[in-house]
Amino acid sequence: MKMHESLTTDLLCEAVKSEMFGLENPGFCITCGLEHDSCEPDARNYSCEECGTPTVFGAAELLLYL
């Protein structure tokens, strides 16, 4: 899976930590890199509000692909 260059391992690890120890549920668009709020950890192919593509994934889901 090809991901936007802004989606680094460090960024995704921090996002997953915020899910585990906080109240955030971040997700990311792999096409444009936009961060989305209120995204389930196992989300796949949600629609991006910025670029309109169905390429938003939960942070934990993306971390599995790295």
C-alpha positions as CSV (number, residue, x, y, z in Angstrom):
1,M,0.0,0.0,0.0
2,K,1.4,3.4,-1.0
3,M,1.0,6.0,1.7
4,H,1.4,9.8,1.7
5,E,5.0,10.8,2.6
6,S,3.8,12.7,5.7
7,L,2.6,9.4,7.3
8,T,5.7,8.3,9.1
9,T,6.1,5.4,11.6
10,D,6.7,8.0,14.4
11,L,3.5,9.8,13.6
12,L,1.4,6.7,13.5
13,C,2.9,5.4,16.7
14,E,2.0,8.6,18.5
15,A,-1.5,8.5,17.1
16,V,-2.0,4.9,18.3
17,K,-0.7,5.9,21.8
18,S,-3.2,8.7,21.9
19,E,-6.0,6.1,21.1
20,M,-4.8,3.8,23.9
21,F,-4.2,6.4,26.6
22,G,-6.5,9.2,25.7
23,L,-9.9,9.9,24.1
24,E,-8.7,10.5,20.6
25,N,-9.5,8.3,17.6
26,P,-7.2,9.6,14.8
27,G,-7.3,8.4,11.2
28,F,-5.4,9.4,8.2
29,C,-6.0,9.7,4.4
30,I,-3.2,7.9,2.6
31,T,-3.8,10.0,-0.5
32,C,-3.5,13.5,0.9
33,G,-2.2,12.9,4.4
34,L,-5.0,14.7,6.2
35,E,-5.7,13.7,9.8
36,H,-9.3,12.8,10.6
37,D,-10.9,12.7,14.0
38,S,-13.4,10.2,15.4
39,C,-12.1,7.3,13.2
40,E,-12.3,3.8,14.5
41,P,-8.9,2.1,14.9
42,D,-9.7,-0.6,12.4
43,A,-11.3,1.9,9.9
44,R,-10.7,1.2,6.2
45,N,-11.6,3.1,3.1
46,Y,-13.6,5.9,4.7
47,S,-14.2,9.0,2.5
48,C,-11.7,11.9,2.9
49,E,-13.4,15.3,3.4
50,E,-10.4,17.0,1.8
51,C,-9.7,15.1,-1.4
52,G,-12.9,13.0,-1.7
53,T,-11.2,9.7,-2.1
54,P,-12.2,6.6,0.0
55,T,-8.7,6.2,1.4
56,V,-9.0,7.1,5.1
57,F,-7.8,4.4,7.5
58,G,-7.6,4.3,11.3
59,A,-4.1,4.9,12.8
60,A,-3.8,1.4,14.2
61,E,-4.9,-0.2,10.9
62,L,-2.2,1.9,9.1
63,L,0.5,0.9,11.6
64,L,-0.1,-2.8,10.7
65,Y,0.8,-2.0,7.1
66,L,4.3,-0.6,8.0
